[in-house]
Amino acid sequence: MCSCLYKLLCENHPEDECSLCLQKIQEDLNKQLLENLVGFLSRSHSDFQEKTTEWTCRMKFREIPTAALVLGVNVTDHDLTFRGLSGILQDNITPYVALLEAKDCPGIKNLMQKLMGQLMKCDIDVDSLEDEDCVQVSQNRIRCSMSSLISWYESVKKKTDSETPSKKRNSSSRHWQSPPVVVIFKDMESFTTKVLQDFIVISSQHIHELPLVLIFGIATSPMIIHRLLPHSVSSLLCIELFQSLSCKEHLSTIIDKLLLTSQFPFKVGEKVLQVLINIFLYHDFSVQNFIKGFQLCIVEHFYSQPLSVLCCQLVDTKKRACSLSHDQCENIRKLQVLSWLKRLKEETVKLLEDLHVYHENYVLILRCLHVFTSSLPKYPLGKQIRELHCACLENRVWETEEYESSLQLARMLNKTDLVTMLQQCVEILMSSSGKEFDKTSEKLKEFLTQFQNLEAEASQEQDMSVLSQKELQKKTDLYHLQKTLLELKESRRSKKLTKFEMLRFEVVDYIDSLVRKYLIPADDRTLHEVVYFNTASVLREHLNAAPRTALHTALNNPHWYLKNQALKCDGGGISNKAPDICIAYKLHLECGRLINLVDWLEAFSTVVMAAEEPNADAASSDQVDDTIHARFIRAISELELLGFIKPSKQKTDHVARLTWGGC
């Protein structure tokens, strides 16, 4: 049911498919970075192919073109970036791309094996799999060395040059002539220093024969290159630095395009969003895990909320007024206490349309408010729009102290900042397709015109003040001079607001009125339960799981996970039908710090054989069956693997218990 509803939600909204596709959003974020890397490879390749003076000098110094790619500490997101980079390179530049990980390369021999293993597959094209020579070459055992790699590259290059013009034209349309060999170190910090040094030194000696380009994936800082490699080795690299977007900027873009849009009906409540953001900020900085948590919210919402299917009707305007089933109407009647079925259908459609309009207006005014709050000298409501969004979802934002502080700071802004903010707000409101904010845009434009008129009036007032000062200097009579000075002093005491200050107050008050009108919390809207997921406890239970509690539940109550009521035992008993590890676990809970294995085995055998008929053979009844013995050994081995027991050095026939207390 969940997958069908999610599929229906996406299928009913094809015009915004690209923005809703999370993978597409992330590819767009990495687009500039990947283009810069392709440009770097292009320069390096052209130098090698044309044998220019720059490449000749580089070859003389044995420098290897190297890209230092700083991706940040969100290591779990790096894989997507490297997959995108590898795909672009293999599609447009070179088929010879190898991705190396430190866990696969403990030594230089393993590194060369992994490198050549990946590159050898590159020359086996799908169209030429039936070529016997190619298959025969791929089946031969080739010694993993740099000379073997160079020989292989030269043979592949000669084979490409000797192809027919038609094949050559097709291949050159995808890849460059004499394509470079790109080696990507996905986690440079994890590689041992000796492996990196040996590979770089060996490669630099053959750089004039092999167009090699290195890409270092760095999670911390570019200085790690100089910490891992001595100067004699790092001087062999011609390094160019590339910096990806920070994980916080990445997350802000995801939230902006995924949550702060009226085109995607599904929403998350303030507590749920705060749980996702806190996990991101205080655990792993992983955007991928944030997306997985968001997808979990979608599945949980569709599964637990029967009315969630109605949000699909908001996506396609042609289906907004479609007929509702009797069960759906009954659920809405219970939720909203509406009585008549016909009136209920009409009212439901109207409420859903109003909710959609509310989201459109909410997003626009939220962006306008963010323009003001993000330009203040301090950030009472936060600098990022996600922080402002959480504040607006939580309660009436205009009733908070942070909002009042923001208004006070806004009333002290200068004219230049105010004009810039108003212009940005006009652009945001003009981007709306509806006519809801036409009058609002006109009002903001009127404010801009008044600020422009103030400049002319200010210049005239300045001229008048100069004239008044000259007249004051002309008054040489002491009486008139004292009288004029007293009037000036009195006017300063009862100083009135200038026209600019009055206009500034008017602008801030108008923005405040828009906030109070459109940024009402979603909880106050009727039928918000249809599109908002607010069960933060369920999400926290899934994402912040307690392994020990889950293990205890699974071993102590196996029917909970296996959905088998035959395994359920009342009164703390032990069922002989339960899995062996569950029986052994329950028995070990009754023991102390040290557990006698013989006693444990006898108790295990008693429980297992409880339902069997008594054996007539008395001699065999005194011995434990070998099968039961083997099952017992396997059960305690699994408990040891899970960390519940460990061998004891005090007594060889005992094990020590490691867990205490209830879960």
KESE-6550 format. One line per field, with one value per residue (C-alpha): x, z, y; residue in three letters; residue number from 1. Coordinates in steps of 0.2 Angstrom, whole numbers, plus 5000, padded with zeros to 4 digits. Example, Ala and Ser with C-alpha at 12.3 -4.5 7.8 and 13.67 -1.06 7.14 Angstrom:
c1 [5062/5068] $
c3 [5039/5036] $
c2 [4978/4995] $
residuo [ALA/SER] $
num [1/2] $
//
This chain:
c1 [5000/5014/5024/5008/5003/5021/5021/5004/5010/5025/5015/5002/5015/5026/5029/5040/5047/5065/5064/5056/5069/5082/5096/5093/5095/5111/5118/5114/5123/5139/5137/5149/5162/5162/5163/5179/5186/5183/5191/5206/5207/5205/5220/5231/5226/5229/5246/5250/5243/5251/5267/5268/5282/5272/5270/5288/5293/5282/5288/5306/5302/5291/5276/5259/5243/5233/5216/5214/5195/5189/5172/5170/5167/5151/5160/5143/5139/5156/5151/5137/5149/5162/5149/5144/5162/5166/5150/5154/5172/5168/5154/5163/5182/5190/5185/5200/5194/5198/5191/5202/5198/5210/5202/5206/5224/5234/5250/5257/5254/5236/5234/5242/5231/5215/5220/5224/5209/5197/5207/5207/5189/5188/5194/5181/5167/5150/5150/5166/5163/5163/5180/5191/5208/5200/5193/5209/5219/5207/5209/5228/5237/5247/5260/5254/5267/5268/5277/5263/5251/5260/5261/5243/5239/5250/5242/5224/5229/5237/5221/5210/5221/5220/5201/5190/5186/5168/5172/5185/5173/5160/5173/5180/5163/5162/5180/5196/5210/5224/5212/5220/5221/5212/5215/5203/5208/5191/5197/5215/5217/5214/5228/5245/5259/5270/5257/5255/5273/5278/5264/5267/5286/5284/5271/5281/5295/5284/5273/5281/5274/5257/5245/5241/5230/5226/5211/5212/5196/5199/5187/5197/5209/5221/5236/5233/5243/5259/5256/5255/5269/5286/5292/5302/5286/5273/5285/5281/5263/5256/5241/5226/5213/5194/5181/5164/5149/5148/5136/5126/5124/5119/5106/5099/5097/5088/5076/5073/5069/5060/5051/5049/5039/5020/5021/5026/5011/5019/5026/5034/5030/5042/5047/5050/5060/5070/5074/5081/5091/5098/5103/5112/5121/5126/5129/5136/5132/5126/5113/5110/5104/5094/5085/5083/5075/5063/5058/5055/5043/5034/5032/5026/5014/5006/5005/4998/4987/4972/4968/4985/4979/4969/4985/4987/4972/4981/4994/4983/4970/4959/4957/4954/4935/4935/4922/4928/4924/4912/4927/4937/4922/4918/4936/4935/4919/4926/4941/4931/4914/4904/4888/4881/4889/4886/4891/4906/4912/4911/4918/4933/4938/4937/4947/4961/4961/4963/4977/4986/4984/4990/5006/5009/5007/5016/5032/5032/5030/5043/5056/5052/5053/5070/5076/5074/5080/5095/5101/5101/5117/5111/5101/5087/5077/5092/5102/5096/5079/5077/5078/5065/5054/5055/5051/5035/5030/5032/5020/5014/5031/5025/5022/5040/5054/5066/5053/5051/5070/5071/5058/5067/5083/5074/5068/5086/5091/5098/5090/5101/5098/5079/5078/5088/5077/5061/5068/5071/5054/5046/5055/5050/5031/5032/5038/5021/5009/4993/4986/4985/5000/4997/4992/5006/5019/5011/5012/5031/5034/5026/5038/5052/5046/5044/5062/5068/5058/5066/5083/5077/5069/5084/5095/5083/5082/5101/5101/5089/5099/5114/5104/5097/5115/5120/5106/5110/5128/5121/5111/5124/5112/5114/5096/5090/5105/5101/5082/5087/5098/5085/5072/5085/5088/5069/5066/5080/5072/5055/5063/5050/5053/5060/5051/5063/5061/5042/5043/5054/5042/5028/5038/5042/5024/5018/5030/5024/5006/5010/5018/5003/4992/5001/5013/5000/5006/5000/4992/4979/4973/4959/4964/4983/4984/4982/4999/5009/5019/5021/5025/5042/5043/5041/5054/5066/5063/5068/5083/5090/5087/5093/5102/5101/5083/5079/5090/5082/5065/5069/5077/5065/5049/5053/5034/5036/5046/5042/5023/5020/5008/5014/5030/5022/5023/5014/5021/5039/5040/5051/5043/5052/5047/5057/5073/5088/5096/5081/5080/5098/5096/5081/5091/5106/5095/5092/5111/5124/5140/5148/5138/5142/5141/5136/5121/5117/5117/5106/5093/5093/5091/5076/5067/5070/5065/5050/5037/5045/5038/5049/5062/5060/5079/5085/5103/5101/5091/5106/5115/5112/5108/5122/5111/5105/5123/5127/5112/5117/5135/5129/5117/5130/5142/5129/5127/5145/5146/5132/5142/5131/5144/5163/5175/5181/5199/5194/5186/5187/5170/5162/5157/5156/5139/5142/5124/5114/5098/5082/5079] $
c3 [5000/5005/4988/4978/4986/4985/4966/4964/4972/4960/4944/4947/4947/4931/4929/4945/4943/4942/4958/4967/4962/4976/4966/4952/4965/4972/4954/4951/4967/4961/4943/4945/4954/4941/4927/4935/4937/4919/4914/4924/4915/4899/4902/4908/4893/4880/4887/4886/4868/4860/4869/4873/4882/4899/4898/4893/4908/4919/4912/4915/4933/4933/4940/4940/4937/4953/4959/4978/4980/4997/5000/5019/5034/5028/5021/5018/5004/4995/4986/4976/4971/4965/4956/4947/4943/4937/4926/4918/4914/4907/4896/4889/4892/4895/4898/4910/4927/4943/4960/4974/4993/5007/5013/4997/4996/5011/5001/4984/4977/4981/4974/4958/4957/4960/4948/4934/4938/4935/4920/4911/4911/4902/4886/4884/4875/4875/4856/4856/4869/4855/4850/4854/4855/4868/4878/4877/4883/4897/4903/4903/4919/4918/4930/4940/4937/4930/4915/4912/4913/4901/4889/4890/4887/4872/4865/4868/4860/4844/4843/4843/4830/4819/4819/4804/4801/4806/4822/4826/4823/4835/4848/4847/4848/4866/4872/4868/4858/4869/4884/4901/4915/4930/4947/4961/4979/4987/5005/5005/5023/5026/5014/5022/5019/5012/4999/4993/4992/4982/4970/4967/4965/4953/4943/4941/4933/4919/4917/4900/4894/4903/4904/4922/4932/4951/4961/4980/4989/5005/5020/5032/5025/5010/5022/5024/5008/5016/5032/5023/5010/5013/5002/4991/4986/4986/4975/4961/4961/4951/4963/4960/4974/4971/4985/4985/4994/5012/5019/5028/5011/5003/5017/5015/4996/4999/5012/5001/4985/4994/5009/5006/4990/4988/4973/4984/4995/5009/5024/5040/5057/5067/5079/5065/5055/5071/5074/5056/5058/5075/5069/5054/5065/5079/5072/5054/5043/5031/5018/5012/5029/5030/5014/5020/5036/5025/5015/5031/5036/5019/5021/5039/5035/5021/5032/5048/5040/5030/5024/5016/4999/4998/4996/4979/4974/4977/4964/4949/4948/4937/4951/4965/4964/4961/4970/4987/4993/5008/5019/5016/5019/5035/5041/5038/5046/5062/5061/5057/5065/5049/5047/5029/5016/5002/5011/5017/5000/4994/5011/5010/4992/4997/5013/5003/4990/5004/5011/4995/4993/5011/5007/4992/5002/5017/5007/4998/5014/5023/5010/5012/5031/5029/5018/5033/5047/5037/5034/5052/5062/5074/5070/5083/5072/5064/5049/5039/5032/5039/5057/5053/5045/5061/5072/5061/5062/5081/5086/5081/5077/5080/5099/5102/5110/5095/5083/5093/5094/5075/5073/5084/5074/5058/5064/5065/5047/5035/5019/5008/5017/5017/4998/4994/5005/4997/4980/4984/4992/4976/4965/4977/4976/4957/4955/4961/4947/4956/4959/4978/4980/4966/4979/4991/4977/4972/4990/4991/4975/4982/4997/4985/4976/4993/4998/4981/4984/5001/4993/4984/5000/5010/4998/4999/5018/5019/5008/5020/5036/5028/5025/5043/5049/5039/5045/5063/5060/5053/5070/5080/5093/5109/5113/5097/5097/5114/5109/5093/5103/5116/5102/5094/5111/5114/5097/5100/5116/5108/5092/5080/5069/5052/5037/5034/5051/5049/5032/5040/5054/5041/5031/5046/5052/5035/5034/5052/5046/5032/5044/5055/5041/5031/5043/5054/5060/5050/5065/5065/5047/5045/5037/5040/5046/5028/5022/5038/5047/5066/5074/5080/5092/5078/5068/5083/5087/5069/5067/5085/5088/5104/5099/5116/5118/5101/5105/5122/5114/5100/5111/5126/5116/5099/5094/5093/5077/5070/5072/5079/5093/5097/5104/5116/5134/5149/5166/5161/5155/5141/5126/5119/5101/5102/5093/5102/5105/5113/5125/5130/5132/5144/5154/5156/5163/5178/5182/5191/5186/5181/5172/5173/5156/5162/5172/5157/5145/5156/5158/5139/5136/5149/5140/5122/5127/5137/5123/5117/5123/5137/5130/5135/5134/5152/5146/5133/5144/5155/5141/5132/5113/5102/5091/5107/5112/5095/5095/5113/5107/5092/5103/5116/5102/5095/5112/5113/5096/5102/5117/5131/5138/5136/5142/5160/5165/5183/5178/5161/5162/5166/5156/5162/5160/5153/5153/5168/5172/5163/5146] $
c2 [5000/5012/5010/5011/5028/5035/5029/5037/5053/5055/5049/5063/5076/5075/5093/5094/5077/5083/5094/5080/5067/5068/5061/5074/5088/5081/5079/5097/5102/5093/5099/5114/5103/5090/5102/5110/5092/5088/5105/5100/5083/5092/5103/5089/5078/5091/5094/5076/5074/5089/5087/5105/5114/5114/5095/5093/5103/5093/5077/5083/5085/5069/5078/5069/5079/5078/5084/5086/5085/5091/5083/5086/5074/5067/5052/5042/5055/5053/5038/5047/5060/5048/5038/5053/5058/5041/5040/5057/5053/5036/5043/5058/5057/5041/5023/5020/5025/5016/5019/5013/5011/5009/4993/4985/4991/4986/4985/4991/4974/4974/4991/4987/4971/4981/4995/4983/4972/4987/4994/4977/4977/4994/4988/4974/4983/4976/4975/4965/4952/4939/4944/4929/4939/4951/4937/4928/4943/4946/4927/4928/4930/4946/4951/4967/4980/4997/4990/4978/4992/5003/4988/4985/5004/5004/4989/4996/5012/5004/4993/5009/5018/5003/5002/5006/5024/5021/5013/5026/5040/5032/5029/5047/5054/5047/5047/5058/5052/5044/5045/5047/5034/5041/5034/5040/5037/5038/5039/5046/5048/5029/5024/5020/5032/5018/5013/5030/5034/5019/5021/5039/5037/5022/5032/5047/5037/5032/5048/5051/5034/5034/5049/5046/5058/5056/5061/5062/5061/5071/5072/5083/5096/5097/5098/5079/5077/5085/5076/5059/5062/5069/5084/5072/5063/5077/5087/5074/5079/5094/5097/5108/5110/5108/5111/5104/5112/5111/5098/5112/5121/5104/5101/5119/5116/5099/5107/5122/5112/5097/5104/5123/5121/5120/5108/5093/5090/5079/5089/5086/5094/5104/5091/5078/5091/5095/5077/5075/5091/5086/5069/5077/5090/5080/5063/5061/5077/5064/5071/5053/5048/5064/5059/5041/5048/5059/5044/5034/5048/5046/5027/5029/5043/5033/5017/5025/5038/5031/5049/5052/5046/5062/5072/5065/5074/5091/5087/5085/5099/5088/5076/5088/5086/5068/5057/5050/5033/5030/5024/5040/5051/5041/5044/5062/5064/5056/5068/5084/5080/5083/5075/5075/5065/5076/5092/5082/5079/5097/5103/5091/5097/5115/5112/5103/5117/5130/5120/5120/5139/5140/5131/5142/5158/5152/5148/5165/5175/5164/5168/5187/5186/5176/5191/5202/5191/5185/5203/5208/5211/5197/5182/5180/5168/5160/5163/5148/5147/5130/5137/5150/5137/5127/5142/5145/5127/5126/5140/5158/5165/5183/5179/5174/5185/5181/5189/5205/5206/5204/5218/5230/5227/5229/5246/5252/5247/5260/5265/5255/5239/5242/5246/5230/5219/5227/5223/5205/5203/5210/5198/5183/5189/5192/5174/5168/5162/5167/5185/5183/5195/5208/5221/5217/5219/5236/5241/5236/5245/5261/5260/5259/5275/5284/5280/5287/5303/5305/5307/5322/5329/5326/5336/5351/5350/5350/5366/5373/5369/5377/5393/5393/5392/5407/5417/5412/5419/5435/5438/5448/5454/5444/5444/5436/5425/5418/5416/5406/5394/5391/5387/5375/5366/5364/5357/5344/5339/5336/5329/5321/5306/5310/5305/5291/5284/5285/5276/5263/5260/5258/5246/5235/5235/5230/5215/5211/5211/5199/5187/5187/5184/5170/5162/5154/5137/5122/5114/5127/5123/5110/5093/5097/5079/5073/5080/5083/5069/5074/5058/5062/5048/5035/5042/5044/5025/5020/5032/5032/5013/5005/4989/4980/4983/4976/4961/4958/4959/4947/4934/4936/4937/4929/4929/4948/4948/4931/4934/4916/4915/4897/4904/4916/4910/4918/4919/4920/4902/4895/4887/4872/4878/4894/4895/4888/4905/4911/4896/4898/4917/4915/4902/4913/4927/4916/4914/4924/4931/4914/4901/4883/4876/4858/4865/4876/4861/4851/4864/4867/4849/4848/4862/4855/4838/4843/4840/4823/4806/4798/4786/4768/4765/4770/4769/4782/4793/4796/4804/4820/4818/4823/4833/4843/4845/4853/4864/4870/4874/4884/4894/4899/4903/4915/4923/4925/4933/4945/4950/4942/4930/4927/4913/4914/4913/4908/4891/4883/4875/4892/4907/4925/4934/4952/4960/4965/4974/4975/4983] $
residuo [MET/CYS/SER/CYS/LEU/TYR/LYS/LEU/LEU/CYS/GLU/ASN/HIS/PRO/GLU/ASP/GLU/CYS/SER/LEU/CYS/LEU/GLN/LYS/ILE/GLN/GLU/ASP/LEU/ASN/LYS/GLN/LEU/LEU/GLU/ASN/LEU/VAL/GLY/PHE/LEU/SER/ARG/SER/HIS/SER/ASP/PHE/GLN/GLU/LYS/THR/THR/GLU/TRP/THR/CYS/ARG/MET/LYS/PHE/ARG/GLU/ILE/PRO/THR/ALA/ALA/LEU/VAL/LEU/GLY/VAL/ASN/VAL/THR/ASP/HIS/ASP/LEU/THR/PHE/ARG/GLY/LEU/SER/GLY/ILE/LEU/GLN/ASP/ASN/ILE/THR/PRO/TYR/VAL/ALA/LEU/LEU/GLU/ALA/LYS/ASP/CYS/PRO/GLY/ILE/LYS/ASN/LEU/MET/GLN/LYS/LEU/MET/GLY/GLN/LEU/MET/LYS/CYS/ASP/ILE/ASP/VAL/ASP/SER/LEU/GLU/ASP/GLU/ASP/CYS/VAL/GLN/VAL/SER/GLN/ASN/ARG/ILE/ARG/CYS/SER/MET/SER/SER/LEU/ILE/SER/TRP/TYR/GLU/SER/VAL/LYS/LYS/LYS/THR/ASP/SER/GLU/THR/PRO/SER/LYS/LYS/ARG/ASN/SER/SER/SER/ARG/HIS/TRP/GLN/SER/PRO/PRO/VAL/VAL/VAL/ILE/PHE/LYS/ASP/MET/GLU/SER/PHE/THR/THR/LYS/VAL/LEU/GLN/ASP/PHE/ILE/VAL/ILE/SER/SER/GLN/HIS/ILE/HIS/GLU/LEU/PRO/LEU/VAL/LEU/ILE/PHE/GLY/ILE/ALA/THR/SER/PRO/MET/ILE/ILE/HIS/ARG/LEU/LEU/PRO/HIS/SER/VAL/SER/SER/LEU/LEU/CYS/ILE/GLU/LEU/PHE/GLN/SER/LEU/SER/CYS/LYS/GLU/HIS/LEU/SER/THR/ILE/ILE/ASP/LYS/LEU/LEU/LEU/THR/SER/GLN/PHE/PRO/PHE/LYS/VAL/GLY/GLU/LYS/VAL/LEU/GLN/VAL/LEU/ILE/ASN/ILE/PHE/LEU/TYR/HIS/ASP/PHE/SER/VAL/GLN/ASN/PHE/ILE/LYS/GLY/PHE/GLN/LEU/CYS/ILE/VAL/GLU/HIS/PHE/TYR/SER/GLN/PRO/LEU/SER/VAL/LEU/CYS/CYS/GLN/LEU/VAL/ASP/THR/LYS/LYS/ARG/ALA/CYS/SER/LEU/SER/HIS/ASP/GLN/CYS/GLU/ASN/ILE/ARG/LYS/LEU/GLN/VAL/LEU/SER/TRP/LEU/LYS/ARG/LEU/LYS/GLU/GLU/THR/VAL/LYS/LEU/LEU/GLU/ASP/LEU/HIS/VAL/TYR/HIS/GLU/ASN/TYR/VAL/LEU/ILE/LEU/ARG/CYS/LEU/HIS/VAL/PHE/THR/SER/SER/LEU/PRO/LYS/TYR/PRO/LEU/GLY/LYS/GLN/ILE/ARG/GLU/LEU/HIS/CYS/ALA/CYS/LEU/GLU/ASN/ARG/VAL/TRP/GLU/THR/GLU/GLU/TYR/GLU/SER/SER/LEU/GLN/LEU/ALA/ARG/MET/LEU/ASN/LYS/THR/ASP/LEU/VAL/THR/MET/LEU/GLN/GLN/CYS/VAL/GLU/ILE/LEU/MET/SER/SER/SER/GLY/LYS/GLU/PHE/ASP/LYS/THR/SER/GLU/LYS/LEU/LYS/GLU/PHE/LEU/THR/GLN/PHE/GLN/ASN/LEU/GLU/ALA/GLU/ALA/SER/GLN/GLU/GLN/ASP/MET/SER/VAL/LEU/SER/GLN/LYS/GLU/LEU/GLN/LYS/LYS/THR/ASP/LEU/TYR/HIS/LEU/GLN/LYS/THR/LEU/LEU/GLU/LEU/LYS/GLU/SER/ARG/ARG/SER/LYS/LYS/LEU/THR/LYS/PHE/GLU/MET/LEU/ARG/PHE/GLU/VAL/VAL/ASP/TYR/ILE/ASP/SER/LEU/VAL/ARG/LYS/TYR/LEU/ILE/PRO/ALA/ASP/ASP/ARG/THR/LEU/HIS/GLU/VAL/VAL/TYR/PHE/ASN/THR/ALA/SER/VAL/LEU/ARG/GLU/HIS/LEU/ASN/ALA/ALA/PRO/ARG/THR/ALA/LEU/HIS/THR/ALA/LEU/ASN/ASN/PRO/HIS/TRP/TYR/LEU/LYS/ASN/GLN/ALA/LEU/LYS/CYS/ASP/GLY/GLY/GLY/ILE/SER/ASN/LYS/ALA/PRO/ASP/ILE/CYS/ILE/ALA/TYR/LYS/LEU/HIS/LEU/GLU/CYS/GLY/ARG/LEU/ILE/ASN/LEU/VAL/ASP/TRP/LEU/GLU/ALA/PHE/SER/THR/VAL/VAL/MET/ALA/ALA/GLU/GLU/PRO/ASN/ALA/ASP/ALA/ALA/SER/SER/ASP/GLN/VAL/ASP/ASP/THR/ILE/HIS/ALA/ARG/PHE/ILE/ARG/ALA/ILE/SER/GLU/LEU/GLU/LEU/LEU/GLY/PHE/ILE/LYS/PRO/SER/LYS/GLN/LYS/THR/ASP/HIS/VAL/ALA/ARG/LEU/THR/TRP/GLY/GLY/CYS] $
num [1/2/3/4/5/6/7/8/9/10/11/12/13/14/15/16/17/18/19/20/21/22/23/24/25/26/27/28/29/30/31/32/33/34/35/36/37/38/39/40/41/42/43/44/45/46/47/48/49/50/51/52/53/54/55/56/57/58/59/60/61/62/63/64/65/66/67/68/69/70/71/72/73/74/75/76/77/78/79/80/81/82/83/84/85/86/87/88/89/90/91/92/93/94/95/96/97/98/99/100/101/102/103/104/105/106/107/108/109/110/111/112/113/114/115/116/117/118/119/120/121/122/123/124/125/126/127/128/129/130/131/132/133/134/135/136/137/138/139/140/141/142/143/144/145/146/147/148/149/150/151/152/153/154/155/156/157/158/159/160/161/162/163/164/165/166/167/168/169/170/171/172/173/174/175/176/177/178/179/180/181/182/183/184/185/186/187/188/189/190/191/192/193/194/195/196/197/198/199/200/201/202/203/204/205/206/207/208/209/210/211/212/213/214/215/216/217/218/219/220/221/222/223/224/225/226/227/228/229/230/231/232/233/234/235/236/237/238/239/240/241/242/243/244/245/246/247/248/249/250/251/252/253/254/255/256/257/258/259/260/261/262/263/264/265/266/267/268/269/270/271/272/273/274/275/276/277/278/279/280/281/282/283/284/285/286/287/288/289/290/291/292/293/294/295/296/297/298/299/300/301/302/303/304/305/306/307/308/309/310/311/312/313/314/315/316/317/318/319/320/321/322/323/324/325/326/327/328/329/330/331/332/333/334/335/336/337/338/339/340/341/342/343/344/345/346/347/348/349/350/351/352/353/354/355/356/357/358/359/360/361/362/363/364/365/366/367/368/369/370/371/372/373/374/375/376/377/378/379/380/381/382/383/384/385/386/387/388/389/390/391/392/393/394/395/396/397/398/399/400/401/402/403/404/405/406/407/408/409/410/411/412/413/414/415/416/417/418/419/420/421/422/423/424/425/426/427/428/429/430/431/432/433/434/435/436/437/438/439/440/441/442/443/444/445/446/447/448/449/450/451/452/453/454/455/456/457/458/459/460/461/462/463/464/465/466/467/468/469/470/471/472/473/474/475/476/477/478/479/480/481/482/483/484/485/486/487/488/489/490/491/492/493/494/495/496/497/498/499/500/501/502/503/504/505/506/507/508/509/510/511/512/513/514/515/516/517/518/519/520/521/522/523/524/525/526/527/528/529/530/531/532/533/534/535/536/537/538/539/540/541/542/543/544/545/546/547/548/549/550/551/552/553/554/555/556/557/558/559/560/561/562/563/564/565/566/567/568/569/570/571/572/573/574/575/576/577/578/579/580/581/582/583/584/585/586/587/588/589/590/591/592/593/594/595/596/597/598/599/600/601/602/603/604/605/606/607/608/609/610/611/612/613/614/615/616/617/618/619/620/621/622/623/624/625/626/627/628/629/630/631/632/633/634/635/636/637/638/639/640/641/642/643/644/645/646/647/648/649/650/651/652/653/654/655/656/657/658/659/660/661/662/663] $
//
